[in-house]
Amino acid sequence: MPESKVRKEAKSKARKKQSEELEKARKERRDRKRLAANTERRWVPWVFIPVGLLGVLWMVTWNLAGNYIGFMRALTEWNILIALGLIIACFSLMTLWK
């Protein structure tokens, strides 16, 4: 038996709706990729490298000349926490780099 016009129209409407949904999904995916590409983090190495170097320099300076520098002598063992805090901050910032 031949199909009725109603069935044929329903199939064509379903195909049209499916293709519209597919096109909409593709557009959303393209927009998401475009937005993700714009969120580059070029600033990250310019921040984490100096922070890490500052932490290492703080540790070296405290170990070599901490007794001769007034504020470092006053900080005593807090110098270790400051240096390690800077180094940990450096590693945390590294995770942001893509």
C-alpha positions as CSV (number, residue, x, y, z in Angstrom):
1,M,0.0,0.0,0.0
2,P,1.3,3.5,-0.7
3,E,2.2,5.8,2.2
4,S,-0.2,8.6,3.0
5,K,0.7,12.2,2.4
6,V,0.6,12.8,6.2
7,R,3.4,10.2,6.8
8,K,5.6,11.6,4.0
9,E,5.1,15.2,5.4
10,A,5.9,13.9,8.9
11,K,9.1,12.3,7.7
12,S,10.2,15.4,5.8
13,K,9.4,17.6,8.9
14,A,11.4,15.2,11.1
15,R,14.4,15.3,8.7
16,K,14.2,19.1,8.5
17,K,14.1,19.4,12.3
18,Q,17.0,16.9,12.7
19,S,19.1,18.8,10.2
20,E,18.3,22.2,11.9
21,E,19.3,20.7,15.3
22,L,22.5,19.3,13.8
23,E,23.4,22.7,12.3
24,K,22.7,24.4,15.6
25,A,24.9,21.9,17.4
26,R,27.7,22.5,14.9
27,K,27.4,26.2,15.3
28,E,27.5,26.0,19.1
29,R,30.6,23.8,18.8
30,R,32.3,26.3,16.5
31,D,31.4,29.2,18.8
32,R,32.8,27.2,21.8
33,K,36.1,26.5,20.0
34,R,36.3,30.1,18.9
35,L,35.8,31.3,22.5
36,A,38.3,28.8,23.8
37,A,40.9,30.0,21.4
38,N,40.6,33.5,22.6
39,T,41.4,32.6,26.2
40,E,45.1,32.1,25.6
41,R,47.2,32.6,28.6
42,R,50.3,34.2,27.3
43,W,50.8,36.0,30.5
44,V,51.4,32.9,32.6
45,P,55.1,32.3,31.8
46,W,55.8,36.0,32.3
47,V,54.4,35.6,35.9
48,F,55.5,32.1,37.0
49,I,59.1,32.4,36.0
50,P,59.8,35.6,38.0
51,V,57.9,34.2,41.0
52,G,59.9,31.0,41.0
53,L,63.2,32.8,40.6
54,L,62.2,35.2,43.4
55,G,61.5,32.2,45.6
56,V,64.9,30.6,44.8
57,L,66.7,33.8,45.2
58,W,65.0,34.5,48.5
59,M,66.2,31.0,49.8
60,V,69.7,31.5,48.5
61,T,70.0,35.0,49.9
62,W,68.7,33.9,53.3
63,N,71.1,30.9,53.4
64,L,74.2,32.9,52.4
65,A,73.6,36.4,53.8
66,G,70.5,36.2,56.0
67,N,72.5,37.1,59.2
68,Y,73.8,40.3,57.6
69,I,70.4,41.6,56.3
70,G,68.3,43.1,59.0
71,F,64.8,42.2,57.9
72,M,65.8,38.7,57.0
73,R,67.4,38.3,60.4
74,A,64.2,39.5,62.0
75,L,62.1,37.0,60.0
76,T,64.2,34.1,61.2
77,E,62.6,30.8,60.1
78,W,59.8,32.5,58.3
79,N,62.2,33.0,55.4
80,I,61.8,29.3,54.6
81,L,58.0,29.6,54.5
82,I,58.3,32.7,52.3
83,A,60.7,31.1,49.8
84,L,58.7,27.8,49.6
85,G,55.5,29.8,49.3
86,L,56.8,31.6,46.3
87,I,58.1,28.3,44.7
88,I,54.7,26.6,45.3
89,A,52.9,29.6,43.8
90,C,55.2,29.2,40.8
91,F,54.2,25.6,40.3
92,S,50.6,26.5,40.8
93,L,50.8,29.1,38.1
94,M,52.5,26.6,35.8
95,T,49.4,24.5,35.8
96,L,47.5,27.4,34.1
97,W,49.7,27.5,31.1
98,K,48.3,25.8,27.9
